[in-house]
Amino acid sequence: MKLKDLLRGLTPLEVHADLEQEITGVCYDSRQVQPGNLFVAIAGFAADGHRFIPMAQEKGAAVVFCQTRPQTPGCYVLLPDTREALALASANWFGRPAEKMTIIGFTGTNGKTTSTYLLKHILERTLGAKVGLVGTIQNMIGDQVLHTERTTPESYDLQALFRQMLDAGCTHVIMEVSSHALALHRVATIPFETGIFTNLTQDHLDFHKTMEEYRRAKSMLFSMSRYGVINLDDPAAEQMLAEAKCPVLTYSAAGPADLSAREIELHPHQIAFRAEYQGRQVPVTLGIPGKFSVYNALSVLGAALTLGVSLDDAADALATAQGVKGRAEVVPTPGKDYTVLIDYSHTPDSLENILNTVREFCRGRVIAVFGCGGDRDPIKRPIMGEIAARLADVVVVTSDNPRTEDPMKIIDQILEGVRQLDTPCTVIENRRQAIRWAMDNAGAGDVIVLAGKGHETYQEIGHEKFHLDEREEVAAHLMGN
């Protein structure tokens, strides 16, 4: 591809290169430069890519995109923002694949992962679409699972993934859009058909510095989307609506909105409500418990409406949807009158959220089984202990991934918080035994929350990972193994 074609959509400040020159590839990591490549120098968090221009040139880079003039001789294009330039050049290199598919983006602090899977299921069932998914747990092309490193990949890698999805026959792509991705132009050039805002709670302030900056980054999605879907019950909704540059469908589980939930029922294994839209009410059920599931359901129903799927068809499809592994996942316990949930709640905020959620529908006791990871933030350990003791009726403190730390040292730090209340507490360092103890001591209507491991199927002890799938442990104990 010629340099002039890679520059489509960009406004250079200076061009010191032959626009007719053929470019062999686009690269933003100097270690991976091949002869004839375009090297894009971006300022990273750990290092400024401009420092590595000489290395890229030594390895054969034909042209450099930069924000400051290189100190070494060679061809370059000076641009006001190389992160945005990388996004545009990458889209051009791969033939702008996003423009040939329907792209849907979810942004917000919580609910993105589950909602993307639910909408994928709806579109596959109602439209027969082949759907790509870009997310925290994994990327997917239809049923094919791909490994992922971050919520939203760097722009070049994202465009490469779009190209792969398009070539595989995907018609739709549903993606989690992080605030980092919006602020750092990783999703620049993407023509989102629909952008969805779930909620905003404190997170990523190490990067955004203030909640207002964090919110503003999220709101950028609604200047890039054809339609918006916004949670009217979130305090940030008013400003999101004010700044949106597209038509918006609002949803609410608490009051009037374009799409609202009526007659909400919360059960240990599911939620049910009546979705009201344009004067009609449609029954909705979803096999994921908790009030948050009402909001997730509303967000995907709203998104489906903007994509031309009727509310009736979307609700019918939602009734057959499965939850996301490790996110308020109900584990089968045939013949038992208690419920077991697995949740990837390994921070104070997430542990508090899942225990509050369970409190909403639990008819008996809440039994919290959890630990804290080793070689990670020790400050949160007593905090999580206090949260568990405050919100659960029974606490079982065990190991998570102790890694290179002494498991009992971690447990002792958790107990500092537990002991602030008089909640019954049992310490069982072996996680398998802790799960079995909770099941043996659960009664009618109790809910056991296995918190911290979520989708993980291993336990990291020392420098080794040992197989541990909590679903298997529950099933084995029920079978007497």
C-alpha positions in Angstrom: 0.0 0.0 0.0 1.2 3.5 -0.8 2.0 6.0 1.9 -0.7 8.4 0.5 -3.3 5.7 1.0 -2.3 5.2 4.7 -2.7 8.9 5.2 -6.3 8.9 4.1 -8.3 10.9 6.7 -5.2 12.4 8.3 -4.0 16.0 8.2 -0.2 16.0 8.5 1.7 19.1 9.8 4.7 18.2 7.6 5.5 15.4 5.1 9.1 14.6 4.5 8.6 11.4 2.5 7.5 10.2 -0.9 3.7 9.8 -0.9 4.0 7.3 -3.7 6.3 5.0 -1.6 5.1 1.5 -1.1 4.8 0.5 2.6 5.1 -3.1 3.7 3.2 -2.9 7.0 2.3 -0.8 10.0 4.0 -1.1 13.3 4.0 0.7 16.7 6.5 -1.5 18.5 10.1 -0.9 17.3 11.1 -4.4 18.3 8.8 -5.8 15.6 9.7 -3.5 12.7 10.3 -5.2 9.4 12.0 -3.6 6.3 9.7 -1.2 4.5 7.3 -0.7 7.5 5.7 2.4 8.7 6.7 3.0 12.3 4.2 5.0 14.4 5.9 6.5 17.5 3.4 6.9 20.3 3.9 8.0 23.8 3.2 5.0 26.0 2.8 4.9 29.8 6.2 3.3 30.4 8.2 4.8 27.5 7.9 7.3 24.7 8.0 5.6 21.3 9.9 8.6 19.9 13.0 7.4 21.7 12.9 4.2 19.6 12.8 5.9 16.2 16.5 5.2 15.6 16.0 1.5 16.4 13.1 1.4 14.0 15.1 3.0 11.3 18.0 0.7 11.8 15.6 -2.3 11.4 14.4 -0.9 8.1 11.5 1.4 8.8 10.7 3.3 5.6 8.7 6.1 7.2 8.0 7.3 10.7 4.9 8.9 12.0 5.8 11.3 14.8 4.6 14.2 16.9 8.1 15.8 17.2 10.7 15.9 14.5 13.2 12.9 14.6 16.7 13.7 15.7 18.0 11.2 13.1 17.8 11.5 9.3 15.1 9.7 7.5 11.6 9.9 6.0 8.9 11.1 8.4 5.4 12.5 8.7 4.7 15.0 11.5 1.3 14.7 13.0 -0.6 16.4 15.8 -1.5 13.1 17.5 0.1 9.8 16.6 -2.3 7.7 18.6 -5.1 9.0 16.4 -2.8 8.6 13.4 -2.2 4.9 14.3 -5.9 4.3 14.5 -6.5 5.8 11.1 -3.5 4.3 9.4 -4.4 0.9 10.8 -7.9 1.1 9.5 -6.6 2.1 6.1 -4.1 -0.7 6.1 -6.7 -3.3 6.7 -9.2 -1.8 4.3 -11.5 -0.2 6.9 -13.2 -3.5 7.8 -15.4 -1.9 10.5 -17.3 0.1 7.8 -18.4 -3.2 6.3 -19.9 -4.6 9.6 -22.4 -3.4 12.2 -20.4 -2.3 15.3 -22.0 -2.1 18.7 -20.1 -0.7 21.7 -20.9 -1.0 25.5 -19.2 1.4 27.9 -19.6 1.8 31.6 -17.9 0.6 34.8 -20.0 -2.6 35.4 -22.2 -4.8 33.3 -20.3 -4.6 30.0 -19.1 -8.2 29.8 -22.4 -9.9 30.5 -24.3 -7.5 28.3 -22.1 -8.1 25.3 -22.7 -11.9 25.6 -26.4 -11.4 26.0 -26.7 -9.2 22.9 -24.5 -11.6 20.9 -27.0 -14.4 21.8 -30.0 -12.2 20.8 -28.5 -11.3 17.4 -27.6 -14.9 16.6 -31.1 -16.1 17.6 -33.1 -13.4 15.9 -31.1 -12.4 12.9 -29.1 -15.5 12.3 -26.1 -13.3 12.3 -22.5 -14.3 12.7 -21.2 -12.1 15.5 -17.8 -11.1 16.6 -17.1 -10.2 20.2 -14.3 -8.1 21.7 -14.2 -8.3 25.5 -12.5 -8.7 28.8 -12.6 -12.4 29.2 -12.1 -13.4 25.5 -12.6 -12.4 21.9 -14.8 -14.5 19.7 -15.6 -15.0 16.1 -18.9 -16.8 16.1 -18.2 -19.7 18.4 -14.4 -19.6 18.0 -12.6 -18.3 21.1 -9.6 -16.1 20.8 -7.2 -15.0 23.6 -7.4 -11.4 24.8 -4.9 -9.2 26.8 -7.0 -6.1 27.5 -10.6 -4.9 27.4 -10.0 -2.9 24.2 -6.9 -3.8 22.1 -4.5 -1.2 20.7 -6.0 0.3 17.5 -3.8 -1.6 15.1 -4.6 -5.0 16.8 -8.3 -4.1 16.9 -8.3 -3.3 13.2 -6.5 -6.6 12.5 -9.2 -8.4 14.6 -11.9 -6.6 12.6 -10.3 -7.8 9.4 -10.2 -11.3 10.7 -13.8 -11.1 11.7 -15.0 -9.7 8.4 -13.0 -12.4 6.4 -14.7 -15.0 8.6 -18.1 -13.8 7.6 -19.1 -11.7 10.6 -21.9 -9.2 10.0 -21.9 -7.7 13.5 -19.3 -7.0 16.1 -20.2 -6.3 19.8 -17.4 -4.9 21.9 -16.6 -3.6 25.3 -15.3 0.0 25.0 -13.1 1.0 27.9 -12.6 4.6 29.0 -8.9 4.1 28.2 -9.7 3.1 24.6 -11.8 6.2 24.1 -9.3 8.6 25.7 -6.4 7.1 23.8 -8.1 6.9 20.4 -7.9 3.1 20.2 -11.5 3.2 18.7 -11.0 6.2 16.5 -12.5 5.8 13.0 -15.0 3.1 14.1 -18.5 3.9 12.9 -20.5 2.5 15.9 -24.1 1.8 15.0 -25.1 1.8 18.6 -23.3 2.9 21.8 -24.7 1.7 25.2 -23.9 3.3 28.6 -24.5 1.0 31.5 -23.3 2.9 34.6 -20.5 4.8 36.2 -18.8 4.1 39.5 -15.4 4.9 40.8 -12.6 3.2 38.8 -9.5 3.9 36.8 -8.8 7.2 38.6 -5.1 6.4 38.5 -5.5 7.3 34.8 -8.4 9.7 34.6 -7.6 11.6 37.9 -11.2 12.7 38.4 -14.6 11.2 38.1 -15.6 14.0 35.7 -12.7 13.2 33.4 -13.7 9.5 33.6 -17.3 10.3 32.7 -16.2 12.6 29.9 -14.1 9.8 28.4 -17.2 7.5 28.5 -19.4 10.1 26.8 -17.1 10.2 23.8 -18.8 7.0 22.5 -22.0 9.0 21.9 -20.2 11.3 19.5 -19.1 8.3 17.5 -22.4 6.4 17.4 -25.5 6.5 15.1 -27.7 5.6 18.1 -27.3 5.7 21.8 -28.8 3.6 24.6 -28.4 5.2 28.1 -29.3 4.0 31.6 -31.5 6.8 32.9 -31.1 5.6 36.5 -27.4 6.4 36.7 -26.4 9.8 38.1 -24.2 10.4 35.1 -27.1 10.0 32.7 -28.1 13.6 32.6 -24.7 14.8 31.4 -24.4 11.8 29.0 -27.7 12.8 27.4 -26.7 16.5 27.3 -23.4 15.7 25.4 -24.8 12.9 23.1 -24.6 13.8 19.4 -27.0 11.1 18.3 -30.6 10.0 19.0 -30.8 8.2 22.4 -33.1 5.5 23.7 -33.3 5.6 27.5 -34.0 2.7 29.9 -34.9 2.6 33.6 -35.8 0.0 36.2 -37.0 2.8 38.6 -39.2 5.1 36.6 -40.4 6.5 33.3 -38.1 6.0 30.3 -38.3 5.0 26.6 -37.9 1.4 27.8 -38.7 0.6 31.4 -39.0 -2.5 33.7 -42.3 -3.1 35.5 -43.3 -5.7 38.1 -39.7 -6.8 38.8 -39.3 -10.2 40.4 -36.0 -11.4 41.8 -35.5 -15.1 42.3 -32.4 -17.2 43.3 -32.1 -18.6 39.7 -33.5 -15.8 37.5 -35.1 -12.4 37.2 -38.5 -11.6 35.6 -40.2 -8.3 34.7 -42.4 -6.7 32.1 -40.6 -4.5 29.6 -42.7 -1.5 28.6 -42.0 0.2 25.3 -44.2 2.5 23.2 -47.3 1.6 25.3 -46.8 -2.2 25.1 -45.6 -4.6 27.8 -43.7 -7.8 27.0 -42.7 -10.4 29.7 -39.0 -10.8 30.1 -37.1 -13.6 32.0 -33.3 -14.0 32.3 -31.6 -16.9 34.1 -29.1 -14.7 35.9 -30.1 -13.6 39.4 -29.8 -10.1 40.9 -31.2 -6.6 40.3 -28.2 -5.8 38.1 -29.5 -8.4 35.6 -32.6 -6.3 35.1 -30.4 -3.4 34.0 -28.3 -5.7 31.8 -31.5 -7.0 30.2 -32.8 -3.5 29.6 -29.5 -2.4 28.0 -29.5 -5.3 25.5 -33.2 -5.0 24.8 -32.6 -1.3 24.1 -29.7 -2.1 21.8 -31.7 -4.8 20.0 -34.4 -2.2 19.3 -32.0 0.2 17.7 -30.7 -2.7 15.5 -34.2 -3.5 14.1 -35.1 -6.5 16.4 -38.6 -6.4 17.8 -39.0 -6.3 21.6 -41.0 -9.6 21.5 -38.3 -11.4 19.5 -35.5 -10.0 21.7 -37.3 -11.0 24.9 -37.9 -14.5 23.5 -34.2 -14.9 22.7 -33.2 -13.5 26.1 -35.2 -16.2 27.9 -32.8 -18.8 26.4 -29.6 -17.0 27.1 -27.0 -18.4 29.4 -24.9 -16.3 31.8 -21.3 -15.5 31.5 -18.9 -17.9 33.1 -17.9 -16.7 36.5 -20.2 -13.7 36.6 -23.0 -14.4 39.1 -23.0 -17.9 37.6 -25.6 -20.3 39.1 -24.1 -23.8 39.6 -26.5 -26.7 39.2 -27.2 -28.3 42.6 -29.9 -30.9 41.7 -31.8 -32.2 44.7 -30.6 -29.5 47.0 -32.6 -26.6 48.4 -29.7 -24.2 48.5 -28.1 -22.2 45.7 -24.4 -21.9 44.7 -23.2 -18.9 42.9 -19.7 -18.4 41.4 -18.6 -14.8 40.9 -15.3 -13.1 39.9 -15.5 -10.7 42.8 -11.9 -10.2 44.0 -12.0 -6.5 44.9 -13.8 -4.8 47.8 -16.3 -3.1 45.4 -17.1 -6.3 43.5 -17.4 -8.3 46.7 -19.8 -5.8 48.1 -21.8 -5.7 44.9 -22.3 -9.5 44.7 -23.2 -9.9 48.3 -25.7 -7.0 48.1 -27.1 -8.6 45.0 -27.6 -11.9 46.7 -29.3 -10.2 49.7 -32.0 -8.9 47.3 -33.4 -12.4 46.7 -31.9 -14.8 49.3 -34.6 -16.4 51.5 -32.1 -18.0 53.9 -28.6 -17.2 54.9 -25.8 -15.7 52.7 -22.7 -17.8 53.0 -19.6 -16.1 51.6 -16.5 -18.2 50.7 -13.6 -16.1 49.7 -9.9 -15.3 50.0 -7.5 -12.7 48.6 -4.7 -13.1 46.0 -1.1 -13.2 47.1 1.5 -10.8 45.7 -1.3 -8.2 45.2 -2.6 -5.2 47.1 -2.6 -6.3 50.8 -4.5 -3.2 51.9 -7.8 -4.5 50.5 -7.6 -7.8 52.6 -9.1 -6.5 55.9 -11.5 -4.3 53.9 -12.9 -7.3 52.1 -13.0 -9.2 55.5 -15.2 -6.4 56.9 -17.4 -6.3 53.9 -18.0 -10.1 54.0 -18.7 -10.0 57.8 -21.2 -7.1 57.3 -23.1 -8.5 54.4 -23.0 -12.3 54.8 -24.5 -14.4 57.6 -21.7 -16.9 57.5 -18.1 -16.2 56.4 -15.7 -18.9 55.2 -12.2 -17.5 54.8 -10.0 -19.6 52.5 -7.2 -19.2 49.8 -7.6 -17.6 46.5 -4.4 -17.5 44.5 -1.7 -17.3 47.3 1.1 -17.2 44.7 4.4 -16.8 46.6 2.9 -15.6 49.9 2.1 -17.7 52.9 -1.7 -18.5 52.6 -2.2 -18.2 56.4 -0.6 -14.8 56.4 -3.1 -13.6 53.8 -6.0 -15.2 55.8 -4.8 -13.5 59.0 -5.0 -10.1 57.3 -8.5 -10.8 56.1 -9.5 -11.8 59.6 -8.5 -8.4 60.9 -11.6 -7.0 59.1 -13.9 -10.0 59.8 -13.3 -9.6 63.6 -14.8 -6.1 63.5 -18.2 -7.8 63.6 -19.5 -10.9 65.4 -20.5 -12.8 62.2 -19.8 -16.5 62.4 -16.5 -17.3 60.7 -14.8 -20.5 59.7 -11.2 -20.6 58.4 -10.4 -23.4 56.0 -7.2 -22.7 54.1 -7.8 -25.5 51.5 -10.3 -24.1 49.0 -11.7 -27.4 48.0 -12.4 -28.3 51.6 -13.9 -24.8 52.2 -16.4 -25.3 49.3 -17.4 -28.7 50.7 -17.8 -27.3 54.2 -20.1 -24.6 53.0 -22.2 -27.1 51.0 -22.4 -29.4 54.0 -23.5 -26.6 56.3 -26.0 -24.9 53.9 -29.7 -25.1 54.7 -33.0 -24.5 52.9 -33.0 -21.1 51.0 -29.3 -20.4 51.7 -27.1 -19.0 49.0 -23.4 -19.9 48.9 -21.3 -17.3 47.1 -17.9 -18.6 45.9 -16.1 -15.3 45.4 -12.9 -14.5 43.7 -12.1 -17.2 41.2 -14.9 -16.7 38.7 -14.0 -18.0 35.3 -10.6 -19.2 36.4 -10.0 -23.0 36.4 -6.8 -23.0 38.4 -5.3 -22.0 41.7 -1.8 -20.4 41.6 0.3 -21.6 44.5 4.0 -20.6 44.5 4.9 -20.3 40.8 2.7 -23.1 39.7 -0.9 -23.3 38.5 -2.9 -26.2 39.8 -6.3 -27.3 38.2 -9.2 -26.1 40.3 -12.6 -25.6 38.7 -15.2 -24.7 41.3 -18.0 -26.1 39.2 -16.3 -29.5 39.2 -15.8 -29.3 42.9 -19.5 -28.6 43.5 -20.6 -31.4 41.2 -18.0 -33.9 42.7 -19.2 -33.2 46.2 -22.9 -33.7 45.2 -21.9 -37.1 43.8 -20.1 -38.0 47.0 -16.6 -37.9 45.4 
